[in-house]
């Protein structure tokens, strides 16, 4: 398919047709180590990625939450913002946000019609050279940069899809690069050691930029220090220049005290659970402070503005309560590092008499590591599969779960509706009060669950408010 005839279609129909076309391309986890096609498309569009300032984020976990917090803080300071995150939960338009709202259907359709001729031209040139079309993710990156330039935005907060050096988003030059914790994930594409993965992720640090760097494991630090030196960047290291001084769990989130180079911000409410979100908030605040300094010495931000920026943040699919009686939480932790953070947050902020898990994992993830990390927190686990073709079949996942939980603590349900129903029934049957259900695993599982439970229809669902 080289073109789409959208004449006569409703906006819903046109969006579905465009998404189906983009989805027919190589998936976002299947990429080649080259930026040539994205660069060519952007050049043909007048290099839209150079028309706004950029906060660029990478890391193994926490990118989306950190990006949402940074975008909200920057917008609260009166700047027009773009936000690019992935993957989406309900609509592909969630990935491209302007001033905290997903791009409208009308603008999405118009954007496609404007950009599609360039995409098809680059596809044709690549085919002549024996190469592939722009991938699913590459197309979305080009669309987002075009949308941000067209808006126009003052600042774009950009989350990588995977890695850094060869990630399609990396045709933009970061003013501020944020590197969250680096752990093992996507080893098939990024490397089978922390050193290799860190080297890949360090690629978003650009000459003369500011690098805001989370606390890292020992093998990662030298790699990032070398990248900072090579690019003559200014580095803000967690526990050196920036720090979570204190945090107190509270109703609906936590109170945090954060130290940056310019100030200590005391008792700021962050409406997200877990120690990991306090550290994400620190990265977002330091990034915002650095961006607004615009190359000068960072100055303390107005405390009331910072409080308002954090208060407006939502992070759908991240320890999100989607139903009560029994309480159902959904969380998109999809690797052991993320599971560890989730379990710690559950123990700290929720006091369930019992917790029943609904778990689904994609084929390229460490399913055994995920299940092992969940085992201490779950009284029973219902294994299932999401709608993704990459999902581990429920029966296969069930065999792994039995080895870890024991046969009496495992139920296998092939469909997600049946799995959630079985988990709710068990929670209600075995525990009259105080039992909960946790749906956890792949982003596609969480997306499917949120639709089933109508969480996607609530105000702010699938986006930062």
Backbone torsions as a table, in degrees:
resi	resn	phi	psi	omega
1	UNK	NA	120.5	-178.6
2	UNK	-109.0	-14.4	-178.7
3	UNK	-152.3	162.4	179.8
4	UNK	-127.3	133.0	173.4
5	UNK	-96.7	104.6	-176.4
6	UNK	-98.5	3.9	-178.9
7	UNK	-61.4	132.7	176.6
8	UNK	82.8	-5.0	-179.5
9	UNK	-86.8	147.7	171.7
10	UNK	-70.5	168.4	178.7
11	UNK	-62.4	-39.9	177.2
12	UNK	-59.6	-46.6	-178.4
13	UNK	-66.3	-40.8	-179.7
14	UNK	-64.8	-42.5	178.2
15	UNK	-60.6	-43.4	179.6
16	UNK	-62.9	-40.2	-179.5
17	UNK	-66.1	-42.8	179.6
18	UNK	-64.8	-45.3	-179.2
19	UNK	-63.4	-40.7	178.8
20	UNK	-61.7	-39.0	178.5
21	UNK	-65.3	-46.8	179.7
22	UNK	-63.8	-39.2	-177.8
23	UNK	-67.2	-22.2	-179.9
24	UNK	-71.8	-9.7	-179.2
25	UNK	-85.1	173.8	177.4
26	UNK	-53.4	136.6	-178.2
27	UNK	-67.9	165.7	-173.2
28	UNK	-67.5	-21.8	178.5
29	UNK	-87.1	-1.6	-179.8
30	UNK	-113.5	94.1	-174.9
31	UNK	-134.1	158.8	176.1
32	UNK	-101.4	148.1	-179.8
33	UNK	-75.9	70.3	176.2
34	UNK	-154.3	146.2	174.8
35	UNK	-108.6	8.0	-171.9
36	UNK	-59.0	-45.3	-176.1
37	UNK	-67.8	-41.7	179.2
38	UNK	-66.2	-42.1	177.8
39	UNK	-60.0	-43.2	-178.8
40	UNK	-62.6	-42.3	179.6
41	UNK	-65.8	-43.2	-179.7
42	UNK	-65.9	-40.9	177.9
43	UNK	-60.1	-42.0	179.8
44	UNK	-65.5	-24.2	178.6
45	UNK	-93.0	4.7	-179.9
46	UNK	87.5	24.0	179.3
47	UNK	52.5	63.7	-178.8
48	UNK	-62.1	-26.6	-177.8
49	UNK	-66.8	-10.0	179.1
50	UNK	-98.9	7.0	-174.2
51	UNK	-100.4	9.6	178.3
52	UNK	-154.4	162.3	176.1
53	UNK	-79.7	156.6	-170.9
54	UNK	-131.7	130.7	163.4
55	UNK	-107.6	118.3	-172.3
56	UNK	-112.6	132.6	-174.6
57	UNK	-124.4	135.5	171.5
58	UNK	-138.0	-177.6	-175.8
59	UNK	133.7	170.2	-177.1
60	UNK	-83.7	-41.0	179.2
61	UNK	-136.1	156.4	173.8
62	UNK	89.1	-0.5	-175.6
63	UNK	-61.0	-47.2	-174.0
64	UNK	-66.9	-45.6	179.2
65	UNK	-62.0	-43.1	179.2
66	UNK	-63.5	-42.4	178.7
67	UNK	-61.4	-43.3	180.0
68	UNK	-63.4	-40.2	179.5
69	UNK	-67.5	-44.4	179.3
70	UNK	-61.6	-44.1	179.9
71	UNK	-61.2	-42.7	-179.0
72	UNK	-65.9	-40.6	178.3
73	UNK	-64.8	-43.8	-179.7
74	UNK	-65.4	-42.7	-179.8
75	UNK	-65.4	-36.5	180.0
76	UNK	-64.8	-20.3	176.6
77	UNK	-87.8	11.4	171.5
78	UNK	91.8	8.0	178.7
79	UNK	-95.7	146.9	176.3
80	UNK	-81.7	131.3	-170.8
81	UNK	-120.3	149.7	164.8
82	UNK	-114.6	150.2	178.4
83	UNK	-138.4	125.8	177.1
84	UNK	-121.5	117.0	178.6
85	UNK	-132.6	165.9	176.3
86	UNK	-157.8	157.6	-9.4
87	UNK	-78.7	179.3	178.0
88	UNK	-94.4	163.7	179.0
89	UNK	-98.1	-46.6	-174.9
90	UNK	-119.5	-51.7	-178.5
91	UNK	-124.0	141.8	178.0
92	UNK	-59.7	-23.3	-179.5
93	UNK	-67.2	-18.4	176.0
94	UNK	-59.9	-26.6	-175.8
95	UNK	-72.0	-22.0	-177.4
96	UNK	-119.1	103.1	-177.3
97	UNK	-117.5	143.5	175.8
98	UNK	-120.9	123.3	-178.8
99	UNK	50.0	43.7	172.8
100	UNK	82.0	4.2	-179.7
101	UNK	-123.7	137.3	175.0
102	UNK	-56.5	145.2	177.1
103	UNK	-55.8	138.7	-177.0
104	UNK	-68.5	160.5	177.0
105	UNK	-59.5	-42.8	-178.8
106	UNK	-61.3	-44.8	-179.9
107	UNK	-69.3	-34.8	179.1
108	UNK	-64.6	-44.4	179.5
109	UNK	-65.6	-45.0	178.9
110	UNK	-62.9	-41.0	179.0
111	UNK	-60.0	-45.1	179.4
112	UNK	-60.9	-44.6	-178.5
113	UNK	-63.2	-32.4	178.7
114	UNK	-74.8	-39.0	-171.1
115	UNK	-93.3	-26.3	-175.2
116	UNK	-53.9	-41.3	179.5
117	UNK	-59.1	-36.9	178.2
118	UNK	-68.9	-41.9	178.7
119	UNK	-60.7	-44.6	-179.7
120	UNK	-66.3	-35.0	177.8
121	UNK	-64.8	-45.1	178.5
122	UNK	-65.6	-38.7	175.7
123	UNK	-57.4	-46.3	-176.8
124	UNK	-64.6	-42.6	179.0
125	UNK	-64.1	-40.5	178.6
126	UNK	-64.5	-40.9	179.5
127	UNK	-63.1	-38.8	178.1
128	UNK	-61.3	-29.0	179.9
129	UNK	-94.2	7.6	178.7
130	UNK	81.8	16.0	-178.5
131	UNK	-101.5	175.8	-179.4
132	UNK	-85.5	170.2	170.4
133	UNK	-70.2	164.8	167.9
134	UNK	-53.9	138.9	-178.8
135	UNK	-78.5	170.8	175.6
136	UNK	-50.1	-52.0	-176.0
137	UNK	-69.5	-39.6	179.6
138	UNK	-60.7	-41.3	178.6
139	UNK	-61.9	-43.9	-179.0
140	UNK	-65.4	-35.8	176.4
141	UNK	-63.1	-46.8	179.3
142	UNK	-60.8	-43.9	178.6
143	UNK	-61.5	-42.2	-177.8
144	UNK	-65.6	-44.9	-179.6
145	UNK	-63.9	-38.4	177.1
146	UNK	-65.0	-40.9	179.9
147	UNK	-64.5	-41.5	-178.2
148	UNK	-67.1	-39.7	178.9
149	UNK	-68.9	-36.6	-177.8
150	UNK	-71.6	-27.2	-171.9
151	UNK	-58.9	-49.6	-16.2
152	UNK	-89.7	156.3	176.3
153	UNK	-99.1	158.8	173.8
154	UNK	-84.7	-39.1	-175.9
155	UNK	-138.6	136.6	172.3
156	UNK	-113.2	129.1	174.9
157	UNK	-100.1	116.1	-167.7
158	UNK	-119.0	121.8	174.3
159	UNK	-96.0	130.6	176.7
160	UNK	-64.4	157.5	171.9
161	UNK	-79.6	-46.4	-178.8
162	UNK	-161.2	125.5	173.7
163	UNK	81.3	-124.0	-175.6
164	UNK	-176.5	-67.2	-174.2
165	UNK	-51.9	-51.8	-174.3
166	UNK	-103.0	9.8	177.4
167	UNK	-69.0	139.8	-175.8
168	UNK	-58.5	-29.4	179.7
169	UNK	-66.7	-16.2	-169.8
170	UNK	-79.2	9.1	169.2
171	UNK	-74.9	-14.0	174.1
172	UNK	-89.1	148.6	179.0
173	UNK	-102.2	118.1	-176.4
174	UNK	-72.2	134.8	164.5
175	UNK	-76.9	-39.4	176.7
176	UNK	-131.0	124.7	177.0
177	UNK	-107.2	128.1	179.6
178	UNK	-111.7	124.0	179.3
179	UNK	-117.5	107.4	177.7
180	UNK	-75.3	-177.1	-179.5
181	UNK	-56.1	135.6	179.7
182	UNK	-102.3	121.8	178.7
183	UNK	-135.9	176.7	-179.6
184	UNK	-73.1	124.5	174.9
185	UNK	-171.8	152.4	179.7
186	UNK	53.7	36.8	-175.6
187	UNK	-59.6	-29.8	-179.3
188	UNK	-60.3	-30.0	-175.9
189	UNK	-109.2	-30.5	-171.9
190	UNK	-102.7	-13.2	-178.3
191	UNK	122.8	155.3	-174.3
192	UNK	-101.7	20.3	174.7
193	UNK	-140.9	156.7	178.0
194	UNK	-62.5	-33.2	178.7
195	UNK	-63.3	-46.1	179.3
196	UNK	-63.3	-44.6	-178.0
197	UNK	-65.2	-41.5	178.7
198	UNK	-63.2	-39.8	178.7
199	UNK	-62.1	-40.1	178.3
200	UNK	-64.2	-46.1	-176.3
201	UNK	-70.8	-28.1	-179.6
202	UNK	-65.6	-11.9	-177.2
203	UNK	-64.5	-14.0	178.6
204	UNK	-82.3	-11.2	177.1
205	UNK	-75.5	120.7	-175.9
206	UNK	-109.5	163.7	-177.1
207	UNK	-55.2	125.7	175.3
208	UNK	75.1	7.6	-178.7
209	UNK	-83.2	176.7	170.6
210	UNK	-103.6	129.9	177.5
211	UNK	-109.2	119.0	176.8
212	UNK	-100.9	116.6	-166.7
213	UNK	-122.9	123.4	178.1
214	UNK	-69.1	164.8	173.3
215	UNK	-56.9	133.5	-173.5
216	UNK	-126.1	159.3	174.3
217	UNK	-72.9	162.3	-171.8
218	UNK	-56.2	-42.6	-178.3
219	UNK	-66.6	-22.8	-173.1
220	UNK	-81.4	-34.9	-171.1
221	UNK	-56.8	-49.2	-179.0
222	UNK	-60.9	-34.6	179.6
223	UNK	-63.6	-45.5	-178.7
224	UNK	-71.7	-36.1	177.7
225	UNK	-62.7	-41.6	179.0
226	UNK	-63.2	-42.0	179.6
227	UNK	-63.7	-40.9	178.2
228	UNK	-60.9	-44.5	-179.7
229	UNK	-65.9	-45.3	-178.1
230	UNK	-59.4	-35.9	-174.9
231	UNK	-99.9	7.8	178.2
232	UNK	49.4	44.3	178.7
233	UNK	-90.5	160.9	172.0
234	UNK	-95.5	127.2	-176.1
235	UNK	-109.0	136.3	171.2
236	UNK	-115.0	106.5	-175.7
237	UNK	-96.3	135.1	175.3
238	UNK	-63.1	140.3	-177.2
239	UNK	73.6	2.7	170.1
240	UNK	-115.7	-79.1	179.5
241	UNK	-84.4	-24.0	-179.0
242	UNK	-131.2	154.1	-172.5
243	UNK	-162.5	141.8	164.6
244	UNK	-83.3	105.3	-175.0
245	UNK	-76.4	-38.6	-176.7
246	UNK	-160.4	155.2	174.6
247	UNK	-153.1	140.3	179.7
248	UNK	-131.4	116.3	177.8
249	UNK	-59.3	143.6	179.4
250	UNK	-145.2	-180.0	178.8
251	UNK	-67.4	121.7	177.7
252	UNK	80.5	6.6	179.6
253	UNK	159.1	-130.3	-176.0
254	UNK	-160.9	155.9	171.8
255	UNK	-99.2	128.5	-176.7
256	UNK	-125.7	146.8	170.8
257	UNK	-116.7	121.8	-170.4
258	UNK	-121.8	132.5	177.5
259	UNK	-107.0	129.7	176.2
260	UNK	-123.1	177.5	178.1
261	UNK	-60.5	-23.5	-173.7
262	UNK	-100.2	-24.5	-172.7
263	UNK	-168.2	169.1	167.8
264	UNK	-112.3	122.8	-177.4
265	UNK	-101.6	111.5	-170.0
266	UNK	-96.9	138.3	171.1
267	UNK	50.1	56.1	175.1
268	UNK	-90.4	130.2	179.3
269	UNK	-81.8	125.9	175.2
270	UNK	-116.3	117.7	-173.1
271	UNK	-82.0	44.3	179.0
272	UNK	-136.9	151.7	-173.6
273	UNK	-96.2	148.7	167.8
274	UNK	101.5	149.2	178.4
275	UNK	-59.0	-35.9	-178.0
276	UNK	-61.8	-33.0	179.6
277	UNK	-74.8	-27.6	172.8
278	UNK	-64.7	-41.1	178.4
279	UNK	-69.7	-36.5	173.8
280	UNK	-61.7	-40.6	178.5
281	UNK	-62.3	-39.2	177.6
282	UNK	-60.4	-46.5	179.6
283	UNK	-61.4	-42.8	-179.1
284	UNK	-64.1	-41.9	-179.3
285	UNK	-67.1	-44.3	178.9
286	UNK	-63.6	-38.2	178.5
287	UNK	-64.8	-42.2	179.9
288	UNK	-65.1	-45.3	178.8
289	UNK	-59.3	-42.6	-179.5
290	UNK	-67.1	-41.8	179.8
291	UNK	-61.9	-46.3	-176.4
292	UNK	-70.8	-21.5	175.7
293	UNK	-68.9	-25.2	175.0
294	UNK	52.3	47.6	176.6
295	UNK	91.1	-11.8	178.1
296	UNK	-95.4	-169.6	177.7
297	UNK	-72.4	130.1	178.5
298	UNK	-58.6	140.8	176.4
299	UNK	-117.4	151.2	179.9
300	UNK	-59.0	136.5	177.2
301	UNK	-86.3	156.2	178.6
302	UNK	-63.5	123.9	-175.6
303	UNK	-59.6	-38.9	-179.2
304	UNK	-66.0	-36.3	178.5
305	UNK	-69.0	-41.2	177.3
306	UNK	-61.9	-44.4	179.1
307	UNK	-60.5	-43.2	-179.6
308	UNK	-66.2	-38.7	179.4
309	UNK	-63.3	-45.4	178.6
310	UNK	-68.7	-40.0	-177.3
311	UNK	-61.6	-26.8	-177.0
312	UNK	-84.1	-1.6	-173.5
313	UNK	-81.7	137.4	166.7
314	UNK	-129.5	150.6	178.2
315	UNK	-135.9	80.4	-177.9
316	UNK	-55.6	139.7	178.5
317	UNK	81.8	6.6	177.6
318	UNK	-120.2	100.0	-174.5
319	UNK	43.1	56.5	-176.5
320	UNK	-102.6	126.4	176.1
321	UNK	-82.4	119.6	-176.3
322	UNK	-112.9	-8.2	177.4
323	UNK	-162.0	154.0	174.3
324	UNK	-117.9	163.9	176.1
325	UNK	56.2	70.7	-7.4
326	UNK	-79.4	160.1	176.9
327	UNK	-65.8	132.9	174.3
328	UNK	-117.1	121.0	175.0
329	UNK	-105.1	146.4	173.1
330	UNK	-123.8	141.3	178.7
331	UNK	-151.0	134.3	-174.8
332	UNK	-92.6	32.7	173.3
333	UNK	-65.9	123.2	-172.7
334	UNK	-133.8	21.1	171.0
335	UNK	-152.3	163.0	-175.4
336	UNK	-57.2	-37.6	178.8
337	UNK	-60.5	-45.0	178.3
338	UNK	-66.8	-37.2	178.5
339	UNK	-63.2	-42.1	179.2
340	UNK	-59.2	-44.0	179.0
341	UNK	-64.5	-40.1	179.1
342	UNK	-62.6	-48.8	-178.0
343	UNK	-60.8	-42.3	177.8
344	UNK	-61.1	-42.2	-179.0
345	UNK	-66.9	-39.0	178.5
346	UNK	-63.1	-44.5	-179.6
347	UNK	-64.0	-34.4	-176.8
348	UNK	-78.3	-41.3	-167.4
349	UNK	-109.7	-12.9	-178.8
350	UNK	-128.9	141.8	-176.2
351	UNK	-125.4	73.3	-179.4
352	UNK	-78.9	140.5	170.4
353	UNK	-66.8	-35.6	174.9
354	UNK	-154.8	154.2	-178.8
355	UNK	-134.3	125.5	178.2
356	UNK	-106.6	128.4	-178.8
357	UNK	-98.7	145.6	167.9
358	UNK	-117.1	115.7	-169.3
359	UNK	-125.0	132.8	172.6
360	UNK	-140.4	138.9	-171.7
361	UNK	-134.3	146.4	176.0
362	UNK	-84.4	158.4	-172.4
363	UNK	-60.2	-34.8	-175.0
364	UNK	-86.7	8.9	-178.8
365	UNK	-103.5	164.9	179.7
366	UNK	-83.3	81.1	-174.8
367	UNK	-61.5	-42.7	-179.5
368	UNK	-64.6	-40.7	177.7
369	UNK	-64.1	-38.9	178.4
370	UNK	-64.6	-47.7	-179.9
371	UNK	-64.0	-41.5	179.3
372	UNK	-63.2	-38.5	178.2
373	UNK	-67.5	-31.6	-179.5
374	UNK	-81.3	-23.2	-171.0
375	UNK	-53.0	-45.1	-178.8
376	UNK	-66.5	-21.9	-173.5
377	UNK	-93.7	-17.7	-173.3
378	UNK	-109.7	135.5	173.6
379	UNK	-80.4	-29.5	179.7
380	UNK	-152.6	150.2	178.7
381	UNK	-128.1	133.1	173.2
382	UNK	-107.4	114.0	-178.5
383	UNK	-95.3	144.1	-176.4
384	UNK	-153.3	-166.4	179.0
385	UNK	-140.0	145.6	176.9
386	UNK	-82.2	-175.4	179.9
387	UNK	-77.8	-6.3	-177.6
388	UNK	-69.9	137.5	174.9
389	UNK	-65.3	-14.4	178.9
390	UNK	-91.5	3.1	-177.6
391	UNK	-69.3	139.4	172.2
392	UNK	-66.8	127.4	179.2
393	UNK	-56.4	146.0	-174.7
394	UNK	-58.3	-41.2	-179.0
395	UNK	-62.5	-42.0	179.8
396	UNK	-66.7	-42.7	177.9
397	UNK	-65.5	-34.9	178.7
398	UNK	-61.4	-38.4	178.5
399	UNK	-63.1	-41.4	176.4
400	UNK	-62.9	-42.6	-176.7
401	UNK	-64.3	-39.1	179.4
402	UNK	-61.1	-40.6	178.9
403	UNK	-61.5	-29.7	-175.0
404	UNK	-97.1	-43.0	-175.6
405	UNK	-94.3	-24.9	-169.8
406	UNK	92.7	149.0	-171.9
407	UNK	-59.8	-36.9	-175.1
408	UNK	-69.8	-16.3	-176.7
409	UNK	-106.0	12.7	-175.9
410	UNK	-125.8	132.7	170.3
411	UNK	-123.7	140.6	178.7
412	UNK	-112.0	124.2	174.4
413	UNK	-131.0	124.1	-174.5
414	UNK	-72.5	-28.0	-179.5
415	UNK	-107.7	144.5	-178.8
416	UNK	-63.7	-42.4	176.9
417	UNK	-56.6	-42.9	178.9
418	UNK	-66.6	-36.0	-179.9
419	UNK	-65.7	-45.8	179.1
420	UNK	-64.5	-41.9	178.8
421	UNK	-61.1	-42.9	179.9
422	UNK	-64.8	-40.4	179.8
423	UNK	-66.2	-43.7	179.3
424	UNK	-63.1	-44.4	179.8
425	UNK	-61.3	-42.2	179.3
426	UNK	-65.4	-42.8	179.0
427	UNK	-62.1	-41.4	-179.1
428	UNK	-73.9	-36.3	-176.1
429	UNK	-73.4	-45.1	-172.3
430	UNK	-86.5	-18.8	-175.8
431	UNK	-144.6	111.6	-176.9
432	UNK	-64.0	-41.0	-177.3
433	UNK	-133.8	149.9	171.4
434	UNK	82.9	7.5	176.8
435	UNK	-95.5	152.1	179.6
436	UNK	-138.3	169.3	177.8
437	UNK	-124.7	133.7	177.0
438	UNK	-118.6	117.4	173.9
439	UNK	-97.3	120.3	-170.1
440	UNK	-146.3	148.1	177.4
441	UNK	139.8	-132.7	-173.3
442	UNK	-67.3	155.2	177.3
443	UNK	-62.2	-35.4	178.7
444	UNK	-66.1	-35.4	175.7
445	UNK	-62.5	-45.5	-179.3
446	UNK	-65.9	-40.8	177.7
447	UNK	-60.9	-45.5	178.6
448	UNK	-61.4	-42.7	-177.9
449	UNK	-66.1	-40.5	-179.0
450	UNK	-64.8	-35.9	176.5
451	UNK	-67.5	-45.3	-179.8
452	UNK	-59.9	-35.4	-175.7
453	UNK	-98.2	10.3	176.5
454	UNK	62.9	18.9	178.7
455	UNK	-70.0	-24.5	-178.2
456	UNK	-72.2	-11.5	-176.6
457	UNK	-97.9	-5.3	-179.7
458	UNK	-76.9	159.1	178.4
459	UNK	-58.6	128.3	178.3
460	UNK	84.1	-0.3	-176.9
461	UNK	-64.9	134.2	176.3
462	UNK	75.2	11.5	-178.1
463	UNK	-155.2	166.0	171.9
464	UNK	-82.5	130.0	-179.8
465	UNK	-81.1	NA	NA
